[in-house]
Amino acid sequence: DPLLARTVNRRAHLIEGLRTLMVAMESIGMDTRDYRSLLITEEGLSFGLFDSDVMSRLMEDWLAGLKSFGANRGPDLLFNLLLFLAILFLFRLLSRQARRLVQAGLDRSKADLSQLLKSTVVSLTGGLVMILGILVALSQIGLSVGPMLAGLGIAGFIVGFALQDTLGNFASGAMILIYRPFDVDDFVEITGASGLVKKMNLVSTTITTFDNQTLVVPNSKIWGDVIKNATHQKLRRVDLEFGIGYQDDIPRAERILAEVAADHELVLDTPETNVKVHSLGDSSVNLILRPWVKTKDYWTVYWDLTREVKLRFDREGVSIPFPQRDVHLFRPESLGSE
């Protein structure tokens, strides 16, 4: 811009003229502190202009300006600050109340919603109320919200580009939210980890193992791998295998297995329990026992049946052989004397 260039050049010439005038005044012993203050104000502090009297005068001018600003605008600023804080406090209370109302509504709802979806809806509700409160508070103190929103959009784009991995976890969390492969309190095996799901959000999933270790797994690792949910179905089949000796009575062993399963109160009548000869092993005839139970009773039935079958086999003389080998020794014939 030619006009701006001319203005800048004229200002530079005026400052240079003032500097020349100061040199002439100092040569005849005149006081140049006021001119030094003006130069520092216009050019900034430099070593050649430094003087304790000049700095004192500048500090006095700044303090006087600050006092004048405080006297003229101080009450308004204080009122706006108090109003800003009061609006934020009010909307914080409204945010908590909104979260409670939404949580209560979701708990009473008969819709089959996952815990992740419920927590996400509750968090979004509280967050939206607080964002609204911040916008209202900023508008009340005279700040323009439109340019700020535009700036936040640009900043959000930059931050999003820098946090691609986090956004990947967020996208994976959204997929888990939609397809619901597991929920809180489900027993899962994912990415080499297994345990009970204790907490879920859109970024990570917290799992507690049976030995009480806490694992925090990023959602992108979960969604990109095989997910095994052992408690998603209401019914599960307990797969048990028992070996008996080749000399033992197979029908008797089958009867014992069927009776043990039928006598357990947690084993379901339907689907029907399956008892079959499964395979002929190296040292045993292997039979399978496959009863159906409610998912929550799986391990109780598994351990009870294993114990009871061993006790019944012992009482009725059915052996459970351990691996063994038949070794035949051959004595080589004498080679005779030479």
C-alpha beads as a LAMMPS data file, in Angstrom:
LAMMPS data file: protein, C-alpha beads

338 atoms
337 bonds

1 atom types
1 bond types

-500.0 500.0 xlo xhi
-500.0 500.0 ylo yhi
-500.0 500.0 zlo zhi

Masses

1 110.0

Atoms # bond

1 1 1 0.000 0.000 0.000
2 1 1 1.716 3.279 -1.081
3 1 1 -0.017 5.371 1.586
4 1 1 1.104 3.003 4.346
5 1 1 4.668 3.013 3.000
6 1 1 4.751 6.825 2.970
7 1 1 3.403 6.914 6.538
8 1 1 6.052 4.503 7.783
9 1 1 8.834 6.463 6.075
10 1 1 7.569 9.753 7.502
11 1 1 7.485 8.253 11.006
12 1 1 11.050 6.983 10.634
13 1 1 12.223 10.458 9.530
14 1 1 10.475 12.098 12.481
15 1 1 12.075 9.674 14.951
16 1 1 15.490 10.267 13.393
17 1 1 14.957 14.032 13.610
18 1 1 14.012 13.717 17.281
19 1 1 17.155 11.717 17.922
20 1 1 19.283 14.408 16.215
21 1 1 17.561 17.095 18.291
22 1 1 18.335 15.162 21.501
23 1 1 22.026 15.000 20.618
24 1 1 22.097 18.772 20.069
25 1 1 20.261 19.441 23.329
26 1 1 22.591 17.192 25.316
27 1 1 25.633 18.978 23.842
28 1 1 24.511 22.236 25.453
29 1 1 23.456 20.600 28.733
30 1 1 19.675 20.640 28.311
31 1 1 17.338 18.068 29.969
32 1 1 16.242 15.412 27.429
33 1 1 14.372 12.980 29.728
34 1 1 10.963 13.760 28.222
35 1 1 12.284 13.169 24.719
36 1 1 13.961 9.936 25.794
37 1 1 10.638 8.726 27.207
38 1 1 8.939 9.560 23.933
39 1 1 11.593 7.680 21.958
40 1 1 11.318 4.629 24.213
41 1 1 7.550 4.685 23.789
42 1 1 7.814 4.879 20.016
43 1 1 10.866 2.681 19.375
44 1 1 11.143 0.458 22.427
45 1 1 13.917 0.254 24.997
46 1 1 17.509 0.294 23.725
47 1 1 20.819 0.451 25.543
48 1 1 21.629 3.921 24.268
49 1 1 18.391 5.353 25.631
50 1 1 18.581 3.659 29.040
51 1 1 18.549 6.069 31.934
52 1 1 17.235 5.618 35.482
53 1 1 15.388 8.933 35.415
54 1 1 13.821 8.059 32.077
55 1 1 12.701 4.656 33.354
56 1 1 11.278 6.266 36.483
57 1 1 9.301 8.695 34.388
58 1 1 8.034 5.891 32.165
59 1 1 6.937 3.847 35.187
60 1 1 5.109 6.870 36.561
61 1 1 3.324 7.355 33.245
62 1 1 2.354 3.670 33.073
63 1 1 1.070 3.668 36.655
64 1 1 -0.873 6.824 36.059
65 1 1 -2.422 5.322 32.945
66 1 1 -3.246 2.118 34.837
67 1 1 -4.893 4.085 37.659
68 1 1 -6.874 6.114 35.161
69 1 1 -7.997 2.948 33.382
70 1 1 -8.937 1.319 36.698
71 1 1 -10.900 4.360 37.805
72 1 1 -12.790 4.654 34.521
73 1 1 -13.249 1.020 33.505
74 1 1 -12.529 -0.929 36.707
75 1 1 -16.108 -1.188 38.009
76 1 1 -17.381 -2.326 34.621
77 1 1 -14.641 -4.947 34.316
78 1 1 -15.283 -6.216 37.831
79 1 1 -19.014 -6.451 37.177
80 1 1 -18.449 -8.294 33.882
81 1 1 -16.051 -10.719 35.572
82 1 1 -18.528 -11.472 38.356
83 1 1 -21.316 -11.881 35.798
84 1 1 -19.128 -14.241 33.733
85 1 1 -18.340 -16.416 36.770
86 1 1 -21.968 -16.402 37.947
87 1 1 -23.218 -17.597 34.530
88 1 1 -20.615 -20.371 34.425
89 1 1 -21.547 -21.483 37.945
90 1 1 -25.245 -21.504 37.063
91 1 1 -24.718 -23.558 33.914
92 1 1 -22.462 -25.959 35.797
93 1 1 -25.361 -26.660 38.163
94 1 1 -27.687 -27.019 35.181
95 1 1 -25.202 -29.407 33.544
96 1 1 -25.137 -31.666 36.614
97 1 1 -28.911 -31.634 36.848
98 1 1 -29.266 -32.432 33.147
99 1 1 -26.860 -35.364 33.509
100 1 1 -28.879 -36.726 36.447
101 1 1 -32.172 -36.397 34.577
102 1 1 -30.818 -38.078 31.444
103 1 1 -29.229 -40.875 33.486
104 1 1 -32.475 -41.478 35.368
105 1 1 -34.436 -41.511 32.117
106 1 1 -32.049 -44.006 30.513
107 1 1 -32.163 -46.246 33.598
108 1 1 -35.971 -46.319 33.499
109 1 1 -36.078 -46.849 29.754
110 1 1 -36.956 -50.325 28.512
111 1 1 -34.749 -49.907 25.453
112 1 1 -31.826 -52.325 25.269
113 1 1 -28.999 -49.784 25.431
114 1 1 -25.351 -50.530 26.179
115 1 1 -23.578 -48.940 29.121
116 1 1 -21.227 -47.213 26.676
117 1 1 -24.155 -45.597 24.868
118 1 1 -25.731 -44.497 28.141
119 1 1 -22.511 -42.962 29.466
120 1 1 -21.862 -41.257 26.124
121 1 1 -25.345 -39.704 26.015
122 1 1 -25.006 -38.513 29.618
123 1 1 -21.568 -37.001 28.983
124 1 1 -22.674 -35.282 25.769
125 1 1 -25.687 -33.790 27.541
126 1 1 -23.534 -32.295 30.288
127 1 1 -20.954 -31.075 27.796
128 1 1 -23.504 -29.376 25.538
129 1 1 -25.061 -27.543 28.481
130 1 1 -21.623 -26.287 29.584
131 1 1 -20.720 -25.169 26.040
132 1 1 -23.991 -23.247 25.861
133 1 1 -23.172 -21.658 29.224
134 1 1 -19.720 -20.563 28.056
135 1 1 -21.184 -18.976 24.910
136 1 1 -23.832 -17.147 26.937
137 1 1 -21.212 -15.941 29.432
138 1 1 -18.915 -14.652 26.688
139 1 1 -21.747 -12.832 24.943
140 1 1 -22.779 -11.151 28.227
141 1 1 -19.349 -9.593 28.697
142 1 1 -19.337 -8.176 25.179
143 1 1 -17.199 -10.708 23.319
144 1 1 -18.261 -11.647 19.802
145 1 1 -19.036 -15.369 19.669
146 1 1 -19.028 -15.771 15.862
147 1 1 -15.307 -15.134 15.216
148 1 1 -14.452 -17.223 18.253
149 1 1 -16.400 -20.191 16.897
150 1 1 -14.616 -19.834 13.569
151 1 1 -11.274 -19.776 15.367
152 1 1 -12.224 -22.820 17.390
153 1 1 -13.115 -24.645 14.182
154 1 1 -9.683 -23.955 12.713
155 1 1 -7.987 -24.885 15.976
156 1 1 -10.050 -28.077 16.137
157 1 1 -8.887 -29.041 12.648
158 1 1 -5.241 -28.511 13.612
159 1 1 -5.604 -30.414 16.884
160 1 1 -7.467 -33.226 15.125
161 1 1 -4.668 -33.572 12.579
162 1 1 -2.107 -33.740 15.380
163 1 1 -4.119 -36.313 17.357
164 1 1 -4.855 -38.840 14.628
165 1 1 -4.287 -41.849 16.903
166 1 1 -6.710 -40.499 19.486
167 1 1 -9.301 -39.852 16.787
168 1 1 -8.752 -43.424 15.573
169 1 1 -9.587 -44.657 19.076
170 1 1 -12.625 -42.390 19.081
171 1 1 -13.843 -43.794 15.745
172 1 1 -13.316 -47.357 16.984
173 1 1 -15.244 -46.495 20.139
174 1 1 -18.093 -45.248 17.962
175 1 1 -18.122 -48.567 16.074
176 1 1 -18.199 -50.475 19.374
177 1 1 -21.046 -48.199 20.442
178 1 1 -23.040 -49.019 17.299
179 1 1 -22.401 -52.765 16.967
180 1 1 -22.142 -53.598 20.711
181 1 1 -19.799 -56.624 20.610
182 1 1 -19.561 -56.438 24.412
183 1 1 -20.781 -54.398 27.362
184 1 1 -19.834 -53.647 30.951
185 1 1 -19.506 -56.807 33.134
186 1 1 -19.011 -59.073 30.103
187 1 1 -16.121 -61.547 30.119
188 1 1 -14.070 -60.939 26.982
189 1 1 -10.841 -62.001 25.333
190 1 1 -9.346 -59.235 23.183
191 1 1 -5.837 -58.480 21.896
192 1 1 -4.353 -61.196 24.074
193 1 1 -6.050 -59.894 27.234
194 1 1 -8.967 -61.499 29.026
195 1 1 -11.129 -60.410 31.949
196 1 1 -14.278 -58.551 32.959
197 1 1 -15.112 -55.257 31.276
198 1 1 -15.349 -52.686 34.070
199 1 1 -15.509 -49.370 32.231
200 1 1 -15.963 -48.181 28.660
201 1 1 -15.646 -44.864 26.890
202 1 1 -15.121 -43.734 23.324
203 1 1 -11.315 -43.831 23.644
204 1 1 -10.465 -46.922 25.698
205 1 1 -11.863 -49.948 27.531
206 1 1 -10.863 -50.906 31.074
207 1 1 -10.636 -54.642 31.822
208 1 1 -10.078 -56.293 35.200
209 1 1 -8.430 -59.719 35.061
210 1 1 -9.323 -62.562 37.412
211 1 1 -6.144 -61.924 39.432
212 1 1 -7.331 -58.289 39.881
213 1 1 -5.041 -56.539 37.421
214 1 1 -6.383 -53.523 35.555
215 1 1 -5.823 -53.325 31.797
216 1 1 -6.626 -50.187 29.784
217 1 1 -6.897 -51.137 26.106
218 1 1 -7.218 -48.502 23.316
219 1 1 -10.389 -49.023 21.305
220 1 1 -8.473 -49.042 18.017
221 1 1 -6.618 -52.168 19.206
222 1 1 -9.917 -53.824 20.116
223 1 1 -11.886 -53.065 16.962
224 1 1 -9.000 -54.127 14.717
225 1 1 -8.725 -57.586 16.308
226 1 1 -10.868 -60.621 17.082
227 1 1 -13.298 -60.056 19.963
228 1 1 -14.384 -63.102 21.971
229 1 1 -17.318 -62.444 24.292
230 1 1 -17.875 -65.444 26.565
231 1 1 -20.908 -63.982 28.358
232 1 1 -22.882 -62.392 25.539
233 1 1 -25.232 -65.377 25.146
234 1 1 -27.638 -66.339 27.918
235 1 1 -26.825 -70.076 27.670
236 1 1 -23.471 -71.840 27.369
237 1 1 -22.400 -75.425 26.855
238 1 1 -19.889 -76.882 29.311
239 1 1 -17.419 -79.084 27.431
240 1 1 -15.865 -81.794 29.621
241 1 1 -13.759 -84.771 28.566
242 1 1 -12.916 -87.815 30.690
243 1 1 -10.696 -90.764 29.870
244 1 1 -11.353 -94.335 31.055
245 1 1 -9.247 -97.464 30.692
246 1 1 -9.620 -99.769 27.720
247 1 1 -10.642 -102.552 30.108
248 1 1 -13.453 -100.467 31.708
249 1 1 -17.169 -100.797 30.917
250 1 1 -18.104 -97.976 28.505
251 1 1 -21.925 -98.148 29.100
252 1 1 -21.344 -97.899 32.849
253 1 1 -19.106 -94.850 32.387
254 1 1 -21.695 -93.235 30.100
255 1 1 -24.414 -93.877 32.674
256 1 1 -22.336 -92.311 35.443
257 1 1 -21.677 -89.182 33.382
258 1 1 -25.357 -88.817 32.508
259 1 1 -26.441 -89.269 36.135
260 1 1 -23.882 -86.777 37.467
261 1 1 -25.102 -84.137 35.001
262 1 1 -28.786 -84.881 35.653
263 1 1 -28.333 -84.645 39.437
264 1 1 -26.810 -81.159 39.305
265 1 1 -29.480 -78.542 39.946
266 1 1 -27.898 -75.927 37.663
267 1 1 -27.765 -78.147 34.571
268 1 1 -30.630 -77.379 32.168
269 1 1 -32.995 -80.047 30.839
270 1 1 -33.068 -78.398 27.415
271 1 1 -30.951 -78.378 25.387
272 1 1 -30.277 -82.025 26.159
273 1 1 -27.002 -83.098 27.767
274 1 1 -24.746 -84.963 25.355
275 1 1 -22.668 -87.984 26.489
276 1 1 -20.639 -89.755 23.786
277 1 1 -17.460 -91.722 23.171
278 1 1 -15.271 -89.059 21.640
279 1 1 -11.985 -90.699 20.695
280 1 1 -9.651 -93.635 21.308
281 1 1 -6.466 -92.282 22.796
282 1 1 -3.064 -93.865 23.289
283 1 1 -3.837 -94.820 26.885
284 1 1 -7.586 -94.237 27.334
285 1 1 -11.040 -94.232 25.820
286 1 1 -12.116 -90.569 25.891
287 1 1 -15.752 -89.698 26.643
288 1 1 -17.314 -86.248 26.421
289 1 1 -19.911 -84.743 28.736
290 1 1 -21.606 -81.610 27.376
291 1 1 -24.413 -80.176 29.531
292 1 1 -26.042 -76.776 28.955
293 1 1 -26.186 -74.120 31.694
294 1 1 -26.933 -70.462 32.193
295 1 1 -23.912 -68.358 31.391
296 1 1 -23.531 -67.088 34.947
297 1 1 -23.390 -70.706 36.218
298 1 1 -20.722 -71.914 33.782
299 1 1 -17.719 -72.195 36.094
300 1 1 -19.751 -73.486 39.040
301 1 1 -21.053 -76.396 36.958
302 1 1 -17.656 -76.964 35.332
303 1 1 -15.885 -77.385 38.671
304 1 1 -18.703 -79.332 40.359
305 1 1 -19.060 -81.889 37.577
306 1 1 -15.314 -82.424 37.300
307 1 1 -15.091 -83.203 41.018
308 1 1 -18.234 -85.371 41.153
309 1 1 -17.259 -87.501 38.121
310 1 1 -13.900 -88.321 39.710
311 1 1 -15.619 -89.340 42.968
312 1 1 -18.229 -91.507 41.179
313 1 1 -15.610 -93.205 39.022
314 1 1 -13.632 -94.085 42.148
315 1 1 -16.701 -95.457 43.940
316 1 1 -17.825 -97.602 41.001
317 1 1 -14.406 -98.861 39.982
318 1 1 -13.992 -96.953 36.717
319 1 1 -10.350 -96.063 36.194
320 1 1 -8.954 -92.817 34.846
321 1 1 -5.630 -93.943 33.355
322 1 1 -2.555 -91.780 33.054
323 1 1 -0.388 -91.890 29.920
324 1 1 1.614 -95.090 29.694
325 1 1 3.764 -97.027 27.254
326 1 1 4.394 -100.725 26.750
327 1 1 8.110 -101.288 26.452
328 1 1 9.381 -104.637 25.068
329 1 1 12.989 -105.627 25.713
330 1 1 14.779 -108.007 23.353
331 1 1 17.957 -109.749 24.474
332 1 1 20.329 -109.949 21.510
333 1 1 21.695 -113.399 20.774
334 1 1 25.256 -114.031 21.652
335 1 1 27.587 -113.281 18.806
336 1 1 29.839 -116.127 19.894
337 1 1 33.510 -116.031 20.470
338 1 1 35.893 -114.977 17.804

Bonds

1 1 1 2
2 1 2 3
3 1 3 4
4 1 4 5
5 1 5 6
6 1 6 7
7 1 7 8
8 1 8 9
9 1 9 10
10 1 10 11
11 1 11 12
12 1 12 13
13 1 13 14
14 1 14 15
15 1 15 16
16 1 16 17
17 1 17 18
18 1 18 19
19 1 19 20
20 1 20 21
21 1 21 22
22 1 22 23
23 1 23 24
24 1 24 25
25 1 25 26
26 1 26 27
27 1 27 28
28 1 28 29
29 1 29 30
30 1 30 31
31 1 31 32
32 1 32 33
33 1 33 34
34 1 34 35
35 1 35 36
36 1 36 37
37 1 37 38
38 1 38 39
39 1 39 40
40 1 40 41
41 1 41 42
42 1 42 43
43 1 43 44
44 1 44 45
45 1 45 46
46 1 46 47
47 1 47 48
48 1 48 49
49 1 49 50
50 1 50 51
51 1 51 52
52 1 52 53
53 1 53 54
54 1 54 55
55 1 55 56
56 1 56 57
57 1 57 58
58 1 58 59
59 1 59 60
60 1 60 61
61 1 61 62
62 1 62 63
63 1 63 64
64 1 64 65
65 1 65 66
66 1 66 67
67 1 67 68
68 1 68 69
69 1 69 70
70 1 70 71
71 1 71 72
72 1 72 73
73 1 73 74
74 1 74 75
75 1 75 76
76 1 76 77
77 1 77 78
78 1 78 79
79 1 79 80
80 1 80 81
81 1 81 82
82 1 82 83
83 1 83 84
84 1 84 85
85 1 85 86
86 1 86 87
87 1 87 88
88 1 88 89
89 1 89 90
90 1 90 91
91 1 91 92
92 1 92 93
93 1 93 94
94 1 94 95
95 1 95 96
96 1 96 97
97 1 97 98
98 1 98 99
99 1 99 100
100 1 100 101
101 1 101 102
102 1 102 103
103 1 103 104
104 1 104 105
105 1 105 106
106 1 106 107
107 1 107 108
108 1 108 109
109 1 109 110
110 1 110 111
111 1 111 112
112 1 112 113
113 1 113 114
114 1 114 115
115 1 115 116
116 1 116 117
117 1 117 118
118 1 118 119
119 1 119 120
120 1 120 121
121 1 121 122
122 1 122 123
123 1 123 124
124 1 124 125
125 1 125 126
126 1 126 127
127 1 127 128
128 1 128 129
129 1 129 130
130 1 130 131
131 1 131 132
132 1 132 133
133 1 133 134
134 1 134 135
135 1 135 136
136 1 136 137
137 1 137 138
138 1 138 139
139 1 139 140
140 1 140 141
141 1 141 142
142 1 142 143
143 1 143 144
144 1 144 145
145 1 145 146
146 1 146 147
147 1 147 148
148 1 148 149
149 1 149 150
150 1 150 151
151 1 151 152
152 1 152 153
153 1 153 154
154 1 154 155
155 1 155 156
156 1 156 157
157 1 157 158
158 1 158 159
159 1 159 160
160 1 160 161
161 1 161 162
162 1 162 163
163 1 163 164
164 1 164 165
165 1 165 166
166 1 166 167
167 1 167 168
168 1 168 169
169 1 169 170
170 1 170 171
171 1 171 172
172 1 172 173
173 1 173 174
174 1 174 175
175 1 175 176
176 1 176 177
177 1 177 178
178 1 178 179
179 1 179 180
180 1 180 181
181 1 181 182
182 1 182 183
183 1 183 184
184 1 184 185
185 1 185 186
186 1 186 187
187 1 187 188
188 1 188 189
189 1 189 190
190 1 190 191
191 1 191 192
192 1 192 193
193 1 193 194
194 1 194 195
195 1 195 196
196 1 196 197
197 1 197 198
198 1 198 199
199 1 199 200
200 1 200 201
201 1 201 202
202 1 202 203
203 1 203 204
204 1 204 205
205 1 205 206
206 1 206 207
207 1 207 208
208 1 208 209
209 1 209 210
210 1 210 211
211 1 211 212
212 1 212 213
213 1 213 214
214 1 214 215
215 1 215 216
216 1 216 217
217 1 217 218
218 1 218 219
219 1 219 220
220 1 220 221
221 1 221 222
222 1 222 223
223 1 223 224
224 1 224 225
225 1 225 226
226 1 226 227
227 1 227 228
228 1 228 229
229 1 229 230
230 1 230 231
231 1 231 232
232 1 232 233
233 1 233 234
234 1 234 235
235 1 235 236
236 1 236 237
237 1 237 238
238 1 238 239
239 1 239 240
240 1 240 241
241 1 241 242
242 1 242 243
243 1 243 244
244 1 244 245
245 1 245 246
246 1 246 247
247 1 247 248
248 1 248 249
249 1 249 250
250 1 250 251
251 1 251 252
252 1 252 253
253 1 253 254
254 1 254 255
255 1 255 256
256 1 256 257
257 1 257 258
258 1 258 259
259 1 259 260
260 1 260 261
261 1 261 262
262 1 262 263
263 1 263 264
264 1 264 265
265 1 265 266
266 1 266 267
267 1 267 268
268 1 268 269
269 1 269 270
270 1 270 271
271 1 271 272
272 1 272 273
273 1 273 274
274 1 274 275
275 1 275 276
276 1 276 277
277 1 277 278
278 1 278 279
279 1 279 280
280 1 280 281
281 1 281 282
282 1 282 283
283 1 283 284
284 1 284 285
285 1 285 286
286 1 286 287
287 1 287 288
288 1 288 289
289 1 289 290
290 1 290 291
291 1 291 292
292 1 292 293
293 1 293 294
294 1 294 295
295 1 295 296
296 1 296 297
297 1 297 298
298 1 298 299
299 1 299 300
300 1 300 301
301 1 301 302
302 1 302 303
303 1 303 304
304 1 304 305
305 1 305 306
306 1 306 307
307 1 307 308
308 1 308 309
309 1 309 310
310 1 310 311
311 1 311 312
312 1 312 313
313 1 313 314
314 1 314 315
315 1 315 316
316 1 316 317
317 1 317 318
318 1 318 319
319 1 319 320
320 1 320 321
321 1 321 322
322 1 322 323
323 1 323 324
324 1 324 325
325 1 325 326
326 1 326 327
327 1 327 328
328 1 328 329
329 1 329 330
330 1 330 331
331 1 331 332
332 1 332 333
333 1 333 334
334 1 334 335
335 1 335 336
336 1 336 337
337 1 337 338
